[in-house]
Structures are given as structure tokens and as C-alpha cells.
Amino acid sequence: MATIDAVREYWNRHIHDLEITQQPVGSRGFFDDLDQYHFEKLHHLLHLVDFDGWRGRRVVEVGCGAGVDLARFAKGGAEVTGIDLASSAIDLARANFEQQGLRGRFQVANGEQLPFADASFDLVYAHGVVQYTADPQRLVNECRRVLKPGGEAVFQVYNRISWLNALSKLMKVGLEHEDAPAILKFSIGEFRALLSGFREVRIVPERFPVKSRLHGGWKGALYNSVFVGTFNALPRPIVRRFGWHLLAFCKK
């Protein structure tokens, strides 16, 4: 079983999506490339997450990385806080906000032991974090604890019963960050059980194939030229449950 120290060490050495930019790390071009690629790959977030709907309310992102998503909440007028286990990520998030003239609080902290009082936030946002931590249930419980009554939480995990997990095994191409100390995949039922402490839970499968910049060679060409178009031509109701990402929208 992974330890939180091993998880911290790994993410201090790895910057998510670094491979998609040639710009110097920490430069404005670097952050602009991360933002463009993030919302190109995860275009569904702009439709599912109301980044502008939290004006004047308190939002915390657990596992904020370079602050790409958190900056959207800040631009929408939210009072934002970002925490991350990796000090390198917090340094980048601070630089990102400073360059854009945005206000936010940042802190190196463990999502399994949040340094906040009960009922501190209106929204807890934890996209792409649960699957990489040492104790997912503990992290989810902490997120629920710091939510105000009636507050909302957004979580995202990887779907084990998905097109990408199957394609990865078939084509023998490793998944991104497959070498991380902890990387878990969940069925919809398992994810729902993890979130059972919330009053309401809505799970939405998402992230369907888009062209990749990360894979080259004949496998990358076959994926981009044939698989992406073929999969997306299938009726969405038939394939929806096989989305690589499972997003949960929860109420306390």
C-alpha cells in the first residue's frame, strides 16, 4: 500500500501535462499552454462545472496542481483556497495567480488531513485526486467534513470499466502517471459507495476520445485517425457509461 510520503515525493517530481508545452516552466506561456490543453482535453468541464457560479463564496481545491481550474473559480469571483501535497505544485499555483493578478490562498497540505475547521467551505473541488492518494476514503471524508451544511463537492476518478482502460491493455500503451505510488480505478458502483456519506450524489461518466498530442508512432496515428472518429460516431447513450472519467456532484 502506498504511503502519503511516497505520494508526496512522486508529485513533487512530476508536473501534470508538462509534456504538452515547450515553454519554460513557470512562464506565462507555460501556464497558457496548460490551460489550453486542459480544457481542450476536458472540454466537458466548462459545461458541467459552473466556474462563475460561486461569486463571494468560499471554494477550496484539494490537489490544485498549477491552479488551472482554481483560476477559473477566482475569475468568477469566488474566494479561493488551493492546497496540494506537493510544494512544487503550490509554487506554480502561486506564480500562475500572481501573473494573472488573481487573489487566492495557497498551502502545502495533505488532503487526508485538511488543515481547516468543520463547515469552512461552500464548495470542495477535487478533480483527479482521489485515485492518487494513499487512502481515498479518508480524503473524501475530510472533504465532506470541511463543507458547510448544504455545501457541494465535485470529485473525479478514473473509470475501470472504460474505453481507455481497455484500449490501454489492448494496445499495450501505459496510462499517464501509471508509475505513481497510488493509482486506482473505480466502477460506478464502487465510486458511489465511496461517496455514501453525502446526502445526494450524481455521477456523470465523461472524457471520451479526443486526438492526443502525447502519443506518436503508428499507434498514435491509428488512435487519432481511426479510433477517435469511430468511437465518437457511436450513439452516446450506448457508450456513455464507458467514459474514462467519472465525475461526482455531491451535496452534504
Protein Blocks (a to p, Z undefined) as FASTA:
>chain_A
ZZfklmmmmmmmpcghklmpcbdehiaklmmmmmmmmmmmmmmlmmmpcfklmghiacdd
ehklnolmmmmmmmnopacddddfblklmmmmmmmmmmnopacddddddfklccbdehkb
fbdcdehklmmmmblmlmmmmmmmmpcehiacddddddfbbfklmmmmmnopacehklgm
bdcdddfklmmmmmmmpmbdcdddehiadddfkbgcjklmmmmmmmmmmmmmpcfklmmm
mpfbdcddddZZ
